[in-house]
Amino acid sequence: MNYDAYTDIREGRNLNTFEFVSIGKNGAIPKCVFFVPTPIPYVYNLAFGNVLDDGEIDDTTVSDNGDRNKILATLAKVIDQYTRKYPERQIFFQGSTKERTRLYRWQ
């Protein structure tokens, strides 16, 4: 992937969470990526979305901030960093809509 990624990423303890801010035509939108263990050993779900004012994560809103490729490159960077620290872990992710899942496959 040859897109710029966000570089100001705050890493959580044990690299289980990563936070950054999407900057674009709709302003600054806080984003969060986190890795959640599944019932299957060594398989972790990647969750991603907007951070709401109450701290909850919304993975259904379309931000349309004009920085889609930069966000996808940032996700790739985060996954790479996470799997370098935990090479035995597999990452599972799926979009919250059919369109998002198709986008993730395309990239």
C-alpha positions in Angstrom: 0.0 0.0 0.0 1.6 3.2 -1.1 -0.5 5.8 0.7 0.5 8.1 3.5 -0.6 7.0 6.9 -1.3 9.0 10.0 1.8 9.2 12.2 0.4 10.6 15.4 -0.9 7.4 16.8 -1.3 6.8 20.5 -0.7 3.2 21.5 -2.4 1.5 24.4 -0.8 -0.8 26.8 0.3 -4.1 25.2 -0.6 -2.6 21.8 -4.2 -3.6 22.3 -5.5 -0.2 21.3 -4.4 2.5 18.9 -5.9 6.0 18.7 -5.5 8.6 16.0 -7.4 11.6 14.6 -8.7 11.7 11.1 -8.2 15.2 9.7 -10.2 16.2 6.6 -13.1 18.2 5.1 -15.4 17.5 8.1 -12.8 18.5 10.7 -11.0 16.3 13.3 -12.6 13.0 14.0 -11.1 10.7 16.7 -10.6 7.1 15.6 -9.8 4.0 17.6 -8.5 0.6 16.6 -8.5 -2.2 19.1 -7.8 -5.9 19.1 -10.2 -8.2 21.0 -9.6 -11.9 21.7 -12.1 -14.3 20.2 -13.1 -17.7 21.6 -10.6 -19.2 19.2 -7.0 -19.3 20.6 -4.6 -16.9 18.9 -7.4 -15.3 16.8 -8.1 -11.6 17.5 -10.9 -9.4 16.1 -9.9 -6.0 14.9 -12.5 -3.4 15.8 -12.3 0.1 14.4 -14.5 3.2 14.5 -15.1 6.7 15.5 -14.7 7.6 19.2 -17.9 9.2 20.4 -18.1 11.9 23.1 -19.0 9.3 25.7 -15.9 7.2 24.8 -17.9 4.5 23.0 -16.8 3.3 19.5 -19.2 3.8 16.6 -18.3 1.4 13.7 -21.3 2.2 11.6 -21.0 6.0 10.9 -19.6 7.1 7.5 -17.3 10.0 8.3 -16.7 11.0 4.7 -13.7 13.0 5.8 -11.9 12.7 2.5 -9.0 10.7 3.9 -10.2 7.1 3.3 -6.9 5.9 1.8 -4.9 7.5 4.6 -7.1 5.7 7.2 -6.7 2.4 5.4 -2.9 2.9 5.3 -3.0 3.7 9.0 -4.9 0.5 9.7 -2.3 -1.5 7.7 0.5 0.2 9.7 -1.3 -0.7 13.0 -1.8 -4.3 12.0 1.8 -4.6 11.0 3.0 -3.2 14.3 0.7 -5.4 16.3 1.6 -8.6 14.4 5.3 -7.9 14.7 4.8 -7.8 18.5 2.5 -10.9 18.5 3.5 -13.0 15.5 1.6 -16.0 16.7 -1.7 -14.1 16.6 -4.1 -14.0 13.6 -6.2 -11.0 12.9 -9.9 -11.2 11.8 -11.8 -8.3 10.6 -15.0 -7.7 8.6 -16.7 -4.5 7.7 -19.9 -3.5 9.5 -21.6 -3.4 6.1 -21.2 -5.4 2.8 -19.7 -2.3 1.2 -17.1 -1.9 3.9 -16.1 -5.5 3.7 -15.8 -5.2 -0.1 -13.6 -2.1 0.4 -11.3 -3.9 2.8 -10.8 -6.7 0.4 -10.1 -4.3 -2.4 -7.3 -2.5 -0.6 
